[in-house]
Amino acid sequence: ASQTKSRQHITVATVDCVRDSGLCDKWNIQSYPTLVAGKKSQWATHATTVLDRGDGIFGIADWLRKNTGVDVKLPDVDQFKAMLTERREAQFGAHKAKEHKKVVKADSWDALEAMALLLRNIFSSRNFRQGPPEDKQALITFVGTACQALPASNVTCRESACEFERQLKQDFFSAVPATPDDDPNWVLCNRQSWNDFAVGFTAQCKGTWPGKRGFTCGLWTLFHMMLASAPAGKGPEVLSGIRTTLLSFFDCEDCRAHFATIPFEAGEISDNRLAMLWMWNAHNQVNERVRQLEEMYQDGDPSWPKQQWPSPQDCPSCRRAALRGAPAPAATALMVDAEDGQPVPDVPVARTTIEDARKAGWDLDGVVKFLRDTYEL
């Protein structure tokens, strides 16, 4: 709703930075939500104003009032939730809460779809000729990690990753397409076209509404699957490759900054078991951060609320008692620089180690068994 000081027309559009990562990279979108505003002439010359605020819609509404004369009437939280629900149900149908079946085996399609989307995003957003050499090495590391650790049950996809690694090492710039839609020299799993992966997330990572779960769920599935399938003794190396991939290519600056704060000492990850546990513990810390953000912005998937994982239903043997034990470390808020250069606190998340998780009541042997049973294909 808006009332303006003078009669004017304002066009508003939204962009999904997962599906349209190239567009978001072009406009240097680094965190969410971000508002890009300007007149027609400013859009044409990339002279727009970028508003990136930690207070979400309230900060954006305040900026609009001060800079455009638009008086944005924001509802209270309960009204806002009701409006979102009404709009989503009108577009996608009424949501019915349901109890999810226990996941016996992860679906490899979710993992491969996420890997294909990540690679396409990399191809569309990175200028490897002009960019830092670290980006080239990070891509080679990612593909080499996939060559080592994609599930042996899908030998075609693993062999295709090995072939792409060979091409990258032999002639990097010939192997990497200038754009994802160029006639490819290589496609994941030896498919005919990248469009073969355009069907989206249709298995366990399908969200209640478009834009929910999907890509991030598929990436977690991919990484847990790679660690569970890593050759004996190669788990630490695979974990290192996964961390390099996320810190180099995941298109969310705040997310990468948080992931980088999760305690990691390469020398302490000495075997496959510890590598699997580190990624599981990191996953739960990310879940806690996202849970708080979804609660703050009221934009989570109601069918899949973020929780500490696996749930008691999925893995009764993963917890001792009621997760009672030594208190978790104090939660510390990550500080993110805002547009004005002043630090803005992110949501507080305890930076825990595997040992902290054990003391808090997790049965680590039970967790490892769950990870192998679910992700080792």
C-alpha positions as CSV (number, residue, x, y, z in Angstrom):
1,A,0.0,0.0,0.0
2,S,1.3,3.4,-0.8
3,Q,0.5,7.1,-0.7
4,T,2.8,9.5,-2.5
5,K,3.4,13.2,-2.1
6,S,3.1,13.6,-5.8
7,R,1.5,11.4,-8.4
8,Q,4.2,8.9,-9.6
9,H,4.5,5.4,-10.9
10,I,6.9,2.9,-9.3
11,T,7.6,-0.5,-10.8
12,V,8.5,-3.2,-8.3
13,A,9.9,-6.7,-9.2
14,T,11.4,-9.6,-7.3
15,V,14.3,-11.8,-8.3
16,D,15.2,-15.3,-7.1
17,C,19.0,-15.3,-6.7
18,V,19.2,-19.0,-6.9
19,R,17.5,-19.4,-10.2
20,D,18.9,-16.1,-11.6
21,S,22.3,-16.1,-10.0
22,G,23.9,-14.4,-13.0
23,L,21.5,-11.5,-12.8
24,C,22.2,-11.1,-9.1
25,D,25.9,-11.3,-9.6
26,K,25.6,-8.6,-12.3
27,W,24.0,-6.3,-9.8
28,N,26.4,-7.4,-7.0
29,I,23.7,-8.8,-4.7
30,Q,25.5,-10.2,-1.7
31,S,22.8,-10.7,1.0
32,Y,19.1,-10.9,1.4
33,P,16.8,-9.0,1.4
34,T,18.5,-6.4,-0.8
35,L,16.6,-3.5,-2.5
36,V,18.0,-2.0,-5.7
37,A,16.3,1.3,-6.5
38,G,16.7,4.0,-9.1
39,K,15.2,6.0,-12.0
40,K,15.2,4.6,-15.5
41,S,18.4,6.5,-16.4
42,Q,20.1,5.2,-13.3
43,W,19.3,1.6,-14.2
44,A,20.7,2.1,-17.7
45,T,24.1,3.3,-16.3
46,H,24.2,1.0,-13.2
47,A,24.0,4.1,-11.0
48,T,21.2,2.6,-8.8
49,T,21.2,2.7,-5.0
50,V,21.7,-0.6,-3.2
51,L,20.1,-0.9,0.2
52,D,21.3,-4.0,2.2
53,R,19.9,-3.9,5.7
54,G,19.8,-6.3,8.6
55,D,16.3,-5.1,9.6
56,G,14.7,-6.5,6.5
57,I,11.4,-5.1,5.3
58,F,11.3,-2.5,8.1
59,G,14.5,-0.9,7.0
60,I,13.4,-1.0,3.3
61,A,10.1,0.6,4.2
62,D,11.9,3.3,6.1
63,W,14.2,4.0,3.2
64,L,11.3,4.2,0.8
65,R,9.5,6.7,3.0
66,K,12.6,9.0,3.2
67,N,13.7,8.7,-0.4
68,T,10.6,8.3,-2.6
69,G,7.7,9.8,-0.6
70,V,6.0,6.4,-0.6
71,D,4.3,5.8,2.8
72,V,4.5,2.1,3.2
73,K,2.0,0.8,5.7
74,L,3.5,-2.3,7.3
75,P,1.2,-4.7,9.2
76,D,2.2,-6.1,12.6
77,V,3.8,-9.6,12.7
78,D,0.6,-11.6,13.0
79,Q,-1.1,-9.6,10.1
80,F,2.1,-10.1,8.0
81,K,2.0,-13.8,8.5
82,A,-1.7,-14.0,7.6
83,M,-1.1,-11.9,4.5
84,L,1.8,-14.2,3.4
85,T,-0.3,-17.3,4.0
86,E,-3.3,-15.9,2.1
87,R,-1.1,-15.0,-0.9
88,R,0.7,-18.3,-1.0
89,E,-2.5,-20.3,-0.6
90,A,-4.1,-18.3,-3.4
91,Q,-1.1,-19.1,-5.7
92,F,-0.2,-22.6,-4.7
93,G,-3.2,-24.0,-2.8
94,A,-3.8,-24.4,0.9
95,H,-1.0,-25.8,3.0
96,K,-1.8,-28.8,5.1
97,A,0.6,-29.7,7.9
98,K,1.8,-33.3,7.5
99,E,4.0,-35.8,9.2
100,H,7.0,-36.7,7.0
101,K,8.0,-40.2,6.4
102,K,11.3,-41.3,7.8
103,V,14.0,-40.9,5.2
104,V,15.6,-44.3,4.7
105,K,18.0,-43.3,1.8
106,A,18.8,-39.9,0.4
107,D,17.7,-39.3,-3.2
108,S,20.7,-39.0,-5.5
109,W,18.7,-36.8,-7.9
110,D,18.6,-34.0,-5.4
111,A,22.3,-34.1,-5.0
112,L,23.0,-34.2,-8.8
113,E,20.4,-31.4,-9.4
114,A,22.2,-29.2,-6.9
115,M,25.6,-30.0,-8.3
116,A,24.4,-29.1,-11.8
117,L,22.8,-25.9,-10.6
118,L,26.0,-24.9,-8.7
119,L,28.2,-25.5,-11.8
120,R,25.8,-23.5,-14.0
121,N,25.9,-20.7,-11.5
122,I,29.7,-20.7,-11.4
123,F,29.9,-20.7,-15.2
124,S,27.4,-17.7,-15.4
125,S,28.9,-15.6,-12.6
126,R,32.7,-16.0,-12.8
127,N,35.0,-14.4,-15.3
128,F,37.9,-16.9,-14.8
129,R,40.2,-15.0,-17.3
130,Q,40.0,-11.8,-15.3
131,G,39.3,-13.1,-11.8
132,P,41.7,-14.3,-9.2
133,P,43.6,-17.5,-9.9
134,E,42.2,-18.9,-6.6
135,D,38.8,-19.2,-8.4
136,K,40.3,-21.5,-11.1
137,Q,41.9,-23.7,-8.5
138,A,38.7,-23.8,-6.4
139,L,36.7,-25.1,-9.4
140,I,39.4,-27.7,-10.2
141,T,39.3,-28.7,-6.5
142,F,35.5,-29.0,-6.5
143,V,35.4,-31.2,-9.6
144,G,38.3,-33.3,-8.4
145,T,36.5,-33.8,-5.1
146,A,33.4,-35.0,-7.0
147,C,35.6,-37.3,-9.0
148,Q,36.8,-38.9,-5.8
149,A,33.6,-39.0,-3.8
150,L,30.4,-39.1,-5.9
151,P,28.7,-42.3,-5.0
152,A,30.1,-45.4,-6.7
153,S,26.6,-46.5,-7.4
154,N,26.3,-43.7,-10.0
155,V,29.5,-44.6,-11.9
156,T,28.5,-42.5,-14.9
157,C,28.4,-39.3,-12.9
158,R,31.6,-40.0,-11.1
159,E,33.4,-40.8,-14.3
160,S,32.0,-37.6,-16.0
161,A,33.4,-35.5,-13.1
162,C,36.8,-37.2,-13.5
163,E,36.7,-36.4,-17.2
164,F,35.9,-32.7,-16.5
165,E,38.8,-32.5,-14.0
166,R,41.1,-33.9,-16.7
167,Q,39.8,-31.2,-19.2
168,L,40.3,-28.4,-16.7
169,K,43.8,-29.4,-15.9
170,Q,44.7,-29.8,-19.6
171,D,43.2,-26.6,-20.9
172,F,41.1,-24.7,-18.4
173,F,39.6,-22.0,-20.6
174,S,38.6,-24.4,-23.3
175,A,36.9,-26.6,-20.8
176,V,34.8,-23.9,-19.1
177,P,32.0,-22.5,-21.3
178,A,31.8,-18.7,-21.7
179,T,28.1,-19.0,-20.7
180,P,26.1,-21.9,-19.5
181,D,24.1,-22.0,-22.7
182,D,27.1,-22.3,-25.0
183,D,27.4,-25.7,-26.8
184,P,29.0,-27.6,-24.0
185,N,32.1,-29.7,-24.3
186,W,31.0,-31.4,-21.1
187,V,27.8,-31.9,-19.2
188,L,27.5,-33.6,-15.7
189,C,26.7,-37.3,-15.9
190,N,27.2,-37.3,-19.7
191,R,23.8,-35.8,-20.3
192,Q,23.0,-34.4,-23.7
193,S,22.3,-30.9,-22.3
194,W,22.3,-28.9,-19.1
195,N,18.5,-28.6,-19.7
196,D,18.2,-32.2,-18.6
197,F,18.5,-30.8,-15.1
198,A,15.9,-28.1,-15.6
199,V,13.1,-30.2,-14.0
200,G,14.0,-28.9,-10.6
201,F,14.0,-30.6,-7.2
202,T,11.2,-33.2,-7.5
203,A,12.3,-35.6,-4.7
204,Q,13.0,-35.2,-1.0
205,C,14.2,-31.6,-1.4
206,K,11.0,-30.3,-3.0
207,G,9.6,-27.4,-0.9
208,T,6.0,-26.6,-0.1
209,W,6.3,-23.5,-2.3
210,P,8.8,-22.6,-5.1
211,G,11.9,-21.1,-3.6
212,K,11.8,-23.2,-0.5
213,R,14.3,-26.0,0.3
214,G,15.5,-27.0,-3.2
215,F,19.1,-25.8,-3.9
216,T,20.4,-25.6,-0.3
217,C,18.8,-28.9,0.6
218,G,20.3,-30.5,-2.5
219,L,23.7,-29.2,-1.6
220,W,23.6,-30.6,1.9
221,T,22.5,-33.9,0.4
222,L,25.4,-33.8,-2.1
223,F,28.0,-33.0,0.5
224,H,26.8,-35.6,3.1
225,M,26.7,-38.1,0.2
226,M,30.2,-37.4,-0.9
227,L,31.6,-37.7,2.6
228,A,29.7,-41.0,3.2
229,S,31.0,-42.3,-0.1
230,A,34.6,-41.1,0.2
231,P,37.3,-43.8,-0.2
232,A,38.9,-45.0,3.0
233,G,41.2,-42.3,4.4
234,K,40.1,-39.6,1.9
235,G,37.4,-38.1,4.1
236,P,39.5,-35.2,5.4
237,E,40.6,-34.3,1.8
238,V,37.0,-34.5,0.6
239,L,35.8,-32.3,3.5
240,S,38.5,-29.7,2.6
241,G,37.4,-29.6,-1.0
242,I,33.8,-29.1,0.1
243,R,34.7,-26.2,2.4
244,T,36.7,-24.6,-0.4
245,T,33.7,-24.9,-2.7
246,L,31.3,-23.3,-0.3
247,L,33.6,-20.5,0.7
248,S,34.4,-19.8,-2.9
249,F,31.2,-20.2,-4.8
250,F,28.1,-20.1,-2.6
251,D,26.2,-17.0,-3.6
252,C,25.3,-15.6,-0.2
253,E,28.0,-13.5,1.4
254,D,26.4,-13.6,4.9
255,C,26.1,-17.4,4.7
256,R,29.7,-17.8,3.6
257,A,30.8,-15.5,6.5
258,H,28.9,-17.6,9.0
259,F,30.2,-20.9,7.6
260,A,33.7,-19.6,7.9
261,T,33.3,-19.0,11.6
262,I,32.4,-22.7,12.3
263,P,35.5,-24.1,14.2
264,F,37.7,-26.0,11.8
265,E,41.2,-27.4,12.4
266,A,42.3,-29.5,9.5
267,G,44.8,-31.3,11.5
268,E,42.1,-32.5,13.9
269,I,40.0,-34.1,11.2
270,S,42.1,-37.2,10.8
271,D,39.7,-39.8,9.3
272,N,36.4,-40.3,7.4
273,R,34.4,-40.5,10.6
274,L,35.5,-37.1,11.9
275,A,35.0,-35.5,8.5
276,M,31.4,-36.8,8.4
277,L,30.8,-35.5,11.9
278,W,32.3,-32.1,11.2
279,M,29.9,-31.6,8.3
280,W,26.9,-32.8,10.3
281,N,27.8,-30.4,13.2
282,A,28.2,-27.6,10.7
283,H,24.9,-28.4,9.1
284,N,23.2,-28.1,12.5
285,Q,24.8,-24.7,13.2
286,V,23.6,-23.4,9.8
287,N,20.1,-24.8,10.6
288,E,20.0,-22.9,13.9
289,R,21.1,-19.6,12.1
290,V,18.5,-20.1,9.3
291,R,15.8,-21.0,11.9
292,Q,16.3,-17.7,13.6
293,L,16.3,-15.8,10.4
294,E,13.1,-17.5,9.1
295,E,11.5,-16.7,12.4
296,M,12.6,-13.1,12.1
297,Y,11.3,-12.7,8.6
298,Q,8.5,-15.2,8.7
299,D,9.6,-16.8,5.5
300,G,10.3,-20.4,6.3
301,D,8.8,-23.5,4.8
302,P,6.0,-24.5,7.2
303,S,6.3,-28.1,6.2
304,W,10.0,-28.2,6.9
305,P,10.9,-26.0,10.0
306,K,14.6,-25.8,10.6
307,Q,15.6,-28.0,13.6
308,Q,18.6,-29.9,15.0
309,W,19.1,-32.9,12.8
310,P,18.5,-35.8,12.7
311,S,15.2,-35.7,14.5
312,P,14.4,-38.2,17.2
313,Q,12.0,-39.8,14.8
314,D,14.6,-40.2,12.1
315,C,17.3,-41.5,14.4
316,P,16.3,-42.5,17.9
317,S,19.8,-43.8,18.7
318,C,21.4,-40.4,17.8
319,R,20.6,-38.8,21.2
320,R,21.4,-39.7,24.7
321,A,18.5,-39.0,27.2
322,A,17.0,-35.7,26.2
323,L,20.2,-34.1,24.9
324,R,21.0,-33.1,28.5
325,G,24.6,-32.5,29.5
326,A,27.2,-29.8,29.6
327,P,25.8,-26.4,28.5
328,A,26.5,-25.4,24.9
329,P,29.0,-22.5,24.4
330,A,27.5,-19.0,24.5
331,A,26.0,-17.9,21.3
332,T,27.9,-15.2,19.5
333,A,26.4,-12.9,16.9
334,L,28.4,-12.5,13.7
335,M,29.0,-8.8,12.8
336,V,28.2,-7.8,9.2
337,D,29.1,-4.4,7.7
338,A,26.1,-2.5,6.6
339,E,26.0,0.0,3.7
340,D,27.0,2.9,6.1
341,G,30.0,0.9,7.3
342,Q,28.6,0.3,10.7
343,P,28.5,-3.3,12.0
344,V,25.1,-5.0,12.1
345,P,24.7,-8.1,14.3
346,D,23.6,-11.2,12.7
347,V,21.5,-13.7,14.7
348,P,23.5,-15.4,17.5
349,V,24.6,-19.0,16.9
350,A,26.8,-21.0,19.2
351,R,30.0,-22.0,17.5
352,T,30.3,-25.6,18.6
353,T,32.8,-28.3,18.0
354,I,32.1,-32.1,17.6
355,E,33.2,-32.5,21.2
356,D,30.7,-29.8,22.3
357,A,27.9,-31.8,20.5
358,R,29.0,-35.0,22.3
359,K,28.9,-33.2,25.7
360,A,25.4,-31.8,24.9
361,G,24.0,-35.3,24.5
362,W,24.5,-36.4,20.9
363,D,25.6,-40.1,20.5
364,L,28.3,-39.6,17.9
365,D,28.4,-43.3,17.0
366,G,24.7,-43.2,16.4
367,V,25.0,-40.1,14.2
368,V,27.8,-41.7,12.1
369,K,25.6,-44.8,11.6
370,F,22.7,-42.7,10.6
371,L,24.8,-40.7,8.1
372,R,26.2,-43.9,6.5
373,D,22.8,-45.6,6.4
374,T,21.2,-42.5,4.8
375,Y,23.9,-41.2,2.4
376,E,26.2,-44.1,1.5
377,L,24.7,-45.3,-1.9
